[in-house]
Amino acid sequence: MVNVLIIYDSKTGNTASMASAIAEGARSEGAETTVHKLGEKFPMEELSRADAILVGSPTHYSSTTSEMRHFLESVHELGKARKLNLKGKRGAGFGSYGWSGEALERITGALKVLGLVVKSPALKIVESPGENDLAKCREFGKEVTRAALTKAKK
Ligand SMILES: Cc1cc2nc3c(=O)[nH]c(=O)nc-3n(C[C@H](O)[C@H](O)[C@H](O)COP(=O)(O)O)c2cc1C
């Protein structure tokens, strides 16, 4: 079974709705799926155990939220100190945005620097996701799970 970890930030619930729909998609493909919102306490070992890590944030002032920036920096520091090795895991970004959506490029860039393999383009939704958007989120969760499964079988 593949293990999919979803970590996100959200201030008004839009990226949170995306995270739930992505998790639903991943579970429907048989993945063991864990979802954490930043601010919750969780052990960093969960990142080591995951086969795929999906990171979500709304765009705030042309970047991720400051909480997400701090989280990505902490992961980077742990990597540099050789306390965490995420190389070769599947990664992807997602998030809701208002008009420019730079958080998604930031997340994708950060995941690549951490050594994750990012094949799917980040999933971006404008403001509150509608039914079609939620369907895209579920499909995104399925796609990443299938990719992680293929890799796990190799
Ligand atoms: C303080 C603040 C700054 C924002 N800055 C941007 C921005 O630079 N670019 C953009 O596309 N959207 C921006 N937005 C819009 C949010 O990304 C958008 O409302 C998003 O749906 C919020 O997602 P959430 O409900 O997950 O918090 C900003 C919103 C807030 C509250």
The ligand as a Tripos MOL2 file, in Angstrom:
@<TRIPOS>MOLECULE
LIG
   31    33     1     0     0
SMALL
NO_CHARGES

@<TRIPOS>ATOM
      1 C1         -3.5600   38.6870    2.9110 C.3       1 LIG1
      2 C2         -3.8930   38.0870    1.5570 C.ar      1 LIG1
      3 C3         -2.9870   38.2230    0.5010 C.ar      1 LIG1
      4 C4         -3.2770   37.6430   -0.7520 C.ar      1 LIG1
      5 N1         -2.3610   37.7700   -1.7810 N.ar      1 LIG1
      6 C5         -2.6320   37.1820   -2.9820 C.ar      1 LIG1
      7 C6         -1.6820   37.2570   -4.0520 C.ar      1 LIG1
      8 O1         -0.6250   37.8660   -3.9620 O.2       1 LIG1
      9 N2         -1.9980   36.6270   -5.2260 N.ar      1 LIG1
     10 C7         -3.1580   35.8960   -5.4020 C.ar      1 LIG1
     11 O2         -3.3490   35.2970   -6.4470 O.2       1 LIG1
     12 N3         -4.0700   35.8270   -4.3940 N.ar      1 LIG1
     13 C8         -3.8620   36.4330   -3.2080 C.ar      1 LIG1
     14 N4         -4.7630   36.3550   -2.1730 N.ar      1 LIG1
     15 C9         -6.0300   35.6030   -2.4070 C.3       1 LIG1
     16 C10        -6.0010   34.1940   -1.8190 C.3       1 LIG1
     17 O3         -4.9370   33.4310   -2.3460 O.3       1 LIG1
     18 C11        -7.3410   33.4950   -2.1490 C.3       1 LIG1
     19 O4         -8.4000   34.1920   -1.5340 O.3       1 LIG1
     20 C12        -7.3680   32.0270   -1.7450 C.3       1 LIG1
     21 O5         -8.5650   31.4600   -2.2510 O.3       1 LIG1
     22 C13        -7.3240   31.8610   -0.2370 C.3       1 LIG1
     23 O6         -7.2240   30.4810    0.0360 O.3       1 LIG1
     24 P1         -7.5830   29.8410    1.4870 P.3       1 LIG1
     25 O7         -9.0970   29.9080    1.6190 O.co2     1 LIG1
     26 O8         -7.0940   28.4420    1.3990 O.co2     1 LIG1
     27 O9         -6.8960   30.6500    2.5200 O.co2     1 LIG1
     28 C14        -4.4960   36.9430   -0.9420 C.ar      1 LIG1
     29 C15        -5.4150   36.8300    0.1360 C.ar      1 LIG1
     30 C16        -5.0990   37.3890    1.3710 C.ar      1 LIG1
     31 C17        -6.1070   37.2620    2.5040 C.3       1 LIG1
@<TRIPOS>BOND
     1     1     2 1
     2     2     3 ar
     3     2    30 ar
     4     3     4 ar
     5     4     5 ar
     6     4    28 ar
     7     5     6 ar
     8     6     7 ar
     9     6    13 1
    10     7     8 2
    11     7     9 ar
    12     9    10 ar
    13    10    11 2
    14    10    12 ar
    15    12    13 ar
    16    13    14 ar
    17    14    15 1
    18    14    28 ar
    19    15    16 1
    20    16    17 1
    21    16    18 1
    22    18    19 1
    23    18    20 1
    24    20    21 1
    25    20    22 1
    26    22    23 1
    27    23    24 1
    28    24    25 2
    29    24    26 1
    30    24    27 1
    31    28    29 ar
    32    29    30 ar
    33    30    31 1
@<TRIPOS>SUBSTRUCTURE
     1 LIG1         1 GROUP 0 **** ****
